[in-house]
Amino acid sequence: MEQHIEPTQTSRRTILARIDRLPPSRHLVRLVARIASGGWFEFYELFMPGFISLGLVKAGIYALHPGSMLDPHLFASFLASFFFGMFLSATVFSFISDWLGRRAIFVQSMVVYSIAQLAIAFLSDPAAIDFARFVAGLAVGMQLINNDSYITELTPRATRGRYMTAAYLFILTAIPVSAFLAAALVPLAPFGIDGWRIVVAIGASSGIIVLLIQRGLPESPRWLEVHGRFAEADAVVSDIEAKVIAELGKPLPPPSAEVPDATAKTGRWTEMFSPFYLPRTIVISIFQFSQTIAVFGFTAFVPILLVKQGFTIVHSLYYTAIIVLLAPVGAACASLFAERIERKWQLVGSAIMIGASGTVFANAHSVPVVMISGALISLFNNWLIAIFHPYAAELFPTRIRARAVGFTFSWSRISSIFVGYWVADLLAAFGPRGVFVMIAFAMLAIVIGIGGFGPRTNGRSLEILSP
């Protein structure tokens, strides 16, 4: 049986304040970057389907026409199976991160994802591919929720948003990388292998990479505290402090007296529906349902939307790759303004710009207008992504953070399951304009929900913001 050795009362009382007073350092950057490496492969998988869609259709595995949700031959089922796995992991299994710890889930979920991804590269039956995608979705859904909590709990309040958005600046480079790989490989069959299979197989290397980088990663000290493991939490923070002091060459400032004492407390999932947290749960759930309609309704169908507007398949793939080059630029903007502009207003502003740019894209036929409006959609989509991850994680306490983020995140997976079918139906009935009317209404819901009811979070201690 594991023993929990109590440190001094003073160290217990100041651990949270000691985290919050940490100055910017290369050591914290390295910790965040290692966690973000797992997220890089998650986003590679999240956005890859749209870029390889034409290859899957060309190979005769999937079709793009509208149809039943029970038909595994539809491309929409390729999207839906993955998002159903993410939905299940977010709603049913998100408690595992709160139970087993952030570090354990970081490693184990990426190994499962890697195995499932490799299987997809060798399969041709759409039903079998959909099952492997479902398993990959289970792993990726757990990883996304876990890593947001992991980074949030390791970083100080004054720079928490900057560290998180910087992580997504790196993570979102996966989008143009997967887009350019698809543009180069999907039209070809190197060594007699369909190009889309090579693009999928590259994502399978994630498990090996994560196993190499996970050594030395600490457990979240906040997670250790709420599980009564005060000595271990003290040891983690002391190690971080020692490395930051050695790096900076000067002592750290004293901890703030305003941060609450550390206490061990097991949370209940029903807490997210308590009078204090229920408004946050509702607002973030509406946001999550709506943001996916814009992000995946556009990105997963960019090549198809361009073909519908008269561009060739090859041109469509390369135009898509160029458009999504602004994905990391959006994250860079989020990182630059993370602590300068209240995060809720960045979400509102991004939603407004997505709606405006989408209106232009839907009515564009010339290459320059298509490229500029499409690039702006990509920029603000990813600004939105980079900001909402820290924002959502800040709104709930450590004891239920993964479960609450998982529950609210599950609403994005519900809309993700259906968005492929909605887009296919709207394209068939109304063309690209119908798709962007749907996206505009989704952005309006974000503007009203976050703008009117979302709390402010910048510069506030997690324990004060979410007691």
C-alpha positions in Angstrom: 0.0 0.0 0.0 1.3 3.4 -0.9 2.3 5.7 2.0 1.6 9.4 1.9 4.3 11.2 4.0 3.1 14.6 5.2 5.5 17.5 4.6 5.6 20.5 7.0 2.4 22.5 7.5 4.1 25.5 6.0 5.0 23.8 2.7 1.5 22.4 2.5 0.0 25.8 3.0 2.1 27.5 0.3 2.4 24.9 -2.5 -0.3 26.5 -4.7 1.0 30.0 -4.0 4.5 28.7 -4.9 3.3 27.5 -8.3 1.5 30.8 -9.0 4.6 33.0 -8.2 6.9 31.1 -10.6 8.4 33.5 -13.2 8.7 32.7 -16.9 11.5 30.2 -17.5 12.9 27.8 -20.1 12.3 24.9 -17.7 8.6 25.5 -17.7 8.7 26.0 -21.5 10.4 22.6 -21.8 7.8 20.9 -19.6 4.9 22.4 -21.6 6.5 21.6 -24.9 6.9 17.9 -24.0 3.2 17.7 -23.1 2.3 19.6 -26.2 4.1 17.0 -28.4 1.3 14.6 -27.6 -1.2 17.2 -28.7 0.6 17.7 -32.0 -0.3 14.2 -33.1 -3.8 14.6 -31.8 -4.4 17.6 -34.1 -2.6 15.8 -36.9 -5.3 13.2 -36.6 -8.2 15.6 -36.0 -7.6 17.6 -39.2 -6.1 15.0 -41.5 -9.4 13.5 -42.7 -10.4 16.5 -44.7 -7.0 16.6 -46.4 -7.1 12.9 -47.4 -10.8 12.8 -48.2 -10.4 13.0 -52.0 -7.9 10.1 -51.8 -10.4 7.9 -49.9 -13.1 8.7 -52.4 -10.7 8.1 -55.4 -9.8 4.7 -53.9 -13.5 3.8 -53.8 -13.6 3.2 -50.0 -15.9 6.1 -49.2 -18.5 8.3 -51.1 -19.4 11.9 -50.6 -23.1 11.9 -51.4 -25.8 12.3 -48.6 -27.2 9.1 -47.0 -28.0 7.2 -43.9 -25.9 7.5 -40.8 -25.8 3.6 -40.7 -24.0 3.5 -44.1 -20.3 2.9 -43.5 -19.4 3.7 -47.1 -20.1 7.4 -46.6 -17.2 9.7 -45.9 -19.3 11.3 -43.2 -19.1 7.9 -41.3 -15.3 8.2 -41.5 -15.6 11.5 -39.6 -18.4 10.4 -37.3 -16.7 7.2 -36.0 -13.7 9.1 -34.7 -15.8 11.8 -33.1 -18.1 9.2 -31.5 -15.1 7.7 -29.9 -14.1 11.1 -28.6 -17.6 11.7 -27.3 -17.6 8.4 -25.4 -14.2 9.1 -23.9 -15.2 12.7 -22.9 -18.5 11.7 -21.3 -17.7 8.2 -19.8 -14.0 8.0 -19.3 -12.9 11.5 -18.6 -12.9 10.7 -14.8 -9.9 8.4 -15.4 -7.6 11.4 -15.7 -8.9 12.7 -12.3 -8.5 9.2 -10.9 -5.2 7.9 -12.3 -3.3 11.2 -12.8 -2.3 13.5 -15.7 1.0 11.9 -16.5 -0.3 8.3 -16.7 -3.1 9.2 -19.2 -0.7 11.3 -21.2 1.4 8.2 -22.0 -1.2 5.4 -22.2 -3.7 7.2 -24.4 -1.1 8.0 -27.0 0.1 4.4 -27.2 -3.5 3.3 -27.9 -3.9 6.0 -30.5 -0.7 5.0 -32.3 -1.7 1.4 -32.6 -5.2 2.3 -33.9 -3.7 4.8 -36.4 -1.3 2.2 -37.8 -4.2 -0.3 -38.3 -6.1 2.3 -40.4 -3.1 2.5 -42.8 -3.4 -1.2 -43.6 -7.2 -1.5 -43.9 -9.5 -1.1 -46.9 -12.9 -2.2 -45.6 -14.8 1.0 -44.5 -16.5 -0.7 -41.5 -13.1 -1.9 -40.2 -11.5 1.6 -40.8 -14.4 3.2 -38.9 -13.9 0.8 -36.0 -10.2 1.7 -35.8 -11.1 5.4 -36.1 -13.5 4.9 -33.1 -10.7 3.4 -31.0 -8.3 6.3 -32.0 -11.1 8.7 -31.1 -11.4 7.2 -27.6 -7.7 7.8 -27.0 -7.4 11.2 -28.6 -10.5 12.5 -26.7 -9.0 11.4 -23.4 -5.6 13.0 -24.3 -7.1 16.4 -25.3 -8.9 16.7 -22.0 -6.0 15.4 -19.9 -3.4 17.7 -21.5 -5.4 20.9 -21.0 -5.7 20.0 -17.3 -2.0 19.0 -17.2 -0.6 22.2 -18.6 -3.1 24.4 -16.7 -2.1 22.9 -13.4 1.6 23.1 -13.9 1.8 26.8 -14.8 1.4 30.1 -12.8 -1.6 32.3 -13.0 0.1 35.4 -14.5 1.4 33.4 -17.6 -1.0 30.4 -17.7 -2.8 31.6 -20.8 0.5 32.4 -22.5 2.0 28.9 -21.8 -1.2 27.2 -23.0 -1.5 29.3 -26.2 2.2 28.8 -26.9 1.6 25.1 -26.6 -1.2 25.4 -29.2 1.1 27.5 -31.4 3.3 24.4 -31.7 0.3 21.9 -31.8 -1.4 23.7 -34.6 1.6 23.4 -36.9 0.2 19.8 -37.3 -2.5 21.2 -39.6 -0.4 22.6 -42.4 2.0 19.7 -42.1 -0.7 17.2 -42.6 -2.2 19.4 -45.4 1.0 19.6 -47.3 1.8 15.9 -46.9 -1.7 15.1 -48.2 -1.2 17.5 -51.1 2.1 15.8 -52.0 1.1 12.2 -51.5 -2.7 11.8 -52.0 -2.6 12.2 -55.8 0.3 9.6 -56.0 1.0 6.0 -55.1 4.6 5.8 -54.0 6.0 2.2 -54.3 2.5 1.1 -55.2 1.0 2.3 -51.9 -1.9 4.8 -51.9 -0.6 8.2 -50.8 -3.4 8.6 -48.2 -2.1 5.4 -46.4 1.3 7.0 -45.9 -0.2 10.2 -44.5 -2.2 8.1 -42.0 0.9 5.9 -41.1 3.0 9.0 -40.2 0.6 9.8 -37.4 1.2 6.3 -35.9 4.8 7.3 -34.9 3.3 9.3 -32.1 3.4 6.4 -29.6 7.1 5.9 -30.0 7.9 9.6 -29.7 5.7 10.0 -26.5 7.4 7.0 -24.9 10.8 8.7 -25.5 9.9 12.1 -24.1 7.8 11.1 -21.1 10.7 10.3 -18.9 11.2 12.9 -16.2 7.8 14.5 -16.7 6.4 15.3 -13.2 2.8 14.6 -12.1 0.6 17.6 -11.7 1.2 19.0 -8.1 -2.3 20.2 -7.9 -3.6 16.7 -8.8 -1.3 15.2 -6.1 -2.7 17.6 -3.5 -6.3 16.9 -4.1 -5.5 13.2 -3.7 -3.8 13.9 -0.3 -0.3 13.2 -1.6 1.2 16.4 -0.2 4.8 15.2 0.2 4.9 14.3 -3.5 3.3 17.6 -4.5 5.9 19.4 -2.4 8.7 17.4 -4.0 7.5 18.3 -7.5 7.2 22.0 -6.8 10.6 22.0 -5.0 12.3 20.4 -8.0 10.7 23.0 -10.4 11.7 25.8 -8.1 15.3 24.6 -7.8 15.7 24.4 -11.6 14.1 27.8 -12.2 16.4 29.4 -9.5 19.4 27.8 -11.1 18.3 29.1 -14.5 17.6 32.6 -13.4 20.4 32.9 -10.9 18.3 34.7 -8.2 15.8 33.7 -5.5 12.1 33.6 -6.2 9.7 36.1 -4.8 7.7 35.2 -1.7 4.4 33.3 -2.3 1.2 35.4 -2.2 -0.9 35.1 1.0 -4.1 35.4 -1.0 -3.9 31.9 -2.5 -6.0 29.4 -0.5 -4.4 26.6 1.6 -4.0 23.3 -0.1 -6.6 20.7 0.9 -7.3 17.1 -0.1 -10.8 16.9 -1.5 -12.4 14.3 -3.8 -14.8 16.0 -6.3 -18.1 14.7 -7.5 -19.2 15.0 -11.1 -22.5 16.6 -9.9 -20.5 19.6 -8.8 -20.5 20.9 -12.3 -24.3 21.3 -12.0 -24.2 23.1 -8.6 -25.5 26.7 -8.5 -21.9 28.1 -8.8 -20.7 26.0 -11.7 -23.9 25.3 -13.6 -23.9 28.6 -15.6 -20.3 27.9 -16.6 -21.2 24.4 -17.6 -24.0 25.6 -19.8 -22.0 28.4 -21.5 -19.0 26.2 -22.3 -21.3 23.4 -23.5 -23.0 25.8 -26.0 -19.6 27.1 -27.0 -18.2 23.6 -27.6 -21.2 22.5 -29.7 -20.9 25.6 -31.8 -17.2 25.9 -32.4 -16.9 22.5 -33.9 -19.4 23.4 -36.6 -17.1 26.2 -37.8 -13.7 24.5 -37.2 -14.5 21.0 -38.7 -17.4 22.1 -40.9 -14.8 24.2 -42.8 -11.5 22.4 -42.4 -12.7 18.9 -43.0 -14.4 19.9 -46.2 -12.1 22.6 -47.6 -10.9 20.5 -50.6 -14.5 19.4 -51.3 -15.8 23.0 -51.0 -13.2 24.2 -53.5 -14.0 21.4 -55.9 -17.7 22.5 -55.7 -16.6 26.0 -56.6 -15.0 24.8 -59.8 -11.4 24.1 -58.8 -9.6 20.9 -59.9 -8.7 18.2 -57.4 -4.9 19.0 -57.5 -5.5 22.7 -57.2 -8.0 22.1 -54.4 -5.4 20.2 -52.4 -2.7 22.8 -52.8 -5.0 25.7 -52.2 -6.2 23.9 -49.0 -2.6 23.5 -47.8 -1.9 27.2 -48.4 -5.0 28.3 -46.6 -4.2 26.3 -43.5 -0.7 27.7 -43.3 -2.3 30.4 -41.2 -3.4 27.9 -38.5 -0.2 28.4 -36.4 -0.4 32.2 -37.1 -3.8 32.2 -35.4 -2.3 30.4 -32.4 0.6 32.9 -32.4 -1.9 35.8 -32.2 -3.6 34.0 -29.4 -0.3 33.6 -27.6 0.7 37.3 -28.1 -2.6 38.6 -26.7 -3.3 35.8 -24.2 -2.6 37.9 -21.1 -3.1 41.3 -22.8 -6.8 41.0 -23.8 -9.4 39.2 -21.7 -9.7 35.7 -23.1 -13.5 35.7 -23.3 -13.4 38.8 -25.6 -10.8 37.1 -27.9 -13.3 34.2 -28.3 -16.1 36.6 -29.2 -13.9 38.5 -31.6 -12.7 35.3 -33.3 -16.3 34.1 -33.8 -17.3 37.4 -35.4 -14.4 37.3 -37.8 -15.1 33.6 -38.7 -18.7 34.5 -39.6 -17.6 37.5 -41.7 -14.8 35.7 -43.6 -17.1 32.7 -44.2 -19.7 34.9 -45.9 -17.0 36.2 -48.3 -15.6 32.7 -48.9 -19.1 31.3 -49.7 -19.6 33.9 -52.4 -16.1 33.9 -53.9 -15.1 32.5 -57.2 -11.7 34.2 -58.0 -8.6 32.6 -56.6 -7.3 35.7 -54.7 -10.6 36.1 -52.9 -10.9 32.4 -52.1 -7.4 32.3 -50.8 -7.6 35.4 -48.6 -11.1 34.7 -47.1 -10.2 31.0 -46.6 -6.9 31.9 -44.9 -8.7 34.4 -42.6 -11.2 31.6 -41.6 -8.2 29.4 -40.8 -6.5 32.1 -38.8 -9.5 32.9 -36.7 -10.6 29.3 -36.3 -7.2 28.5 -34.8 -7.1 31.7 -32.7 -10.4 30.4 -31.3 -8.9 27.0 -30.6 -5.8 28.2 -28.9 -7.8 30.5 -26.6 -10.7 28.2 -25.7 -8.5 25.4 -24.4 -7.0 27.4 -21.5 -10.3 29.3 -20.9 -12.4 26.1 -20.5 -9.9 24.5 -18.2 -9.8 27.6 -16.0 -13.5 27.5 -15.2 -13.5 24.3 -13.1 -11.6 23.2 -9.9 -8.7 20.6 -10.0 -10.8 18.0 -8.2 -13.3 17.7 -11.2 -11.4 19.6 -13.9 -11.0 16.6 -16.3 -14.6 15.5 -15.8 -16.1 18.9 -16.2 -13.9 19.7 -19.3 -14.8 16.3 -20.6 -18.5 16.8 -20.2 -18.5 20.2 -21.8 -16.1 19.0 -24.5 -18.4 16.1 -25.3 -20.9 18.6 -26.8 -18.3 19.4 -29.5 -18.1 15.7 -30.3 -21.9 15.5 -30.6 -21.9 18.3 -33.2 -18.8 16.7 -34.8 -20.6 13.4 -35.3 -23.4 15.1 -37.2 -21.5 17.9 -39.0 -20.3 15.7 -41.8 -23.8 14.7 -42.6 -25.1 18.3 -42.3 -22.4 19.6 -44.6 -23.1 16.9 -47.2 -26.8 17.6 -47.1 -26.3 21.4 -47.3 -23.8 21.1 -50.1 -26.3 19.0 -52.1 -29.2 21.3 -51.5 -27.7 24.8 -51.4 -24.0 24.6 -52.3 -21.2 26.2 -50.2 -23.5 29.1 -49.1 -25.7 26.7 -47.2 -22.7 25.5 -45.2 -21.6 29.0 -44.3 -25.1 30.0 -43.2 -24.9 27.1 -40.7 -21.4 28.3 -39.5 -22.7 31.9 -39.1 -25.5 30.8 -36.8 -23.0 28.8 -34.8 -20.7 31.8 -34.4 -23.7 33.9 -33.3 -24.4 31.4 -30.5 -20.8 31.9 -29.3 -20.9 35.7 -29.4 -24.1 35.7 -27.3 -23.1 32.9 -24.9 -19.4 33.8 -24.1 -19.9 37.6 -24.5 -23.0 37.8 -22.4 -22.3 35.1 -19.7 -18.7 33.9 -19.8 -16.6 34.9 -16.7 -13.3 36.8 -16.9 -10.3 34.6 -16.2 -7.1 36.5 -17.0 -4.5 36.8 -14.1 -6.7 35.0 -11.5 -5.5 32.1 -9.4 -7.2 28.8 -10.3 -8.2 28.2 -6.7 -9.8 31.7 -6.4 -11.4 31.6 -9.9 -12.7 28.0 -9.4 -12.9 27.3 -5.6 
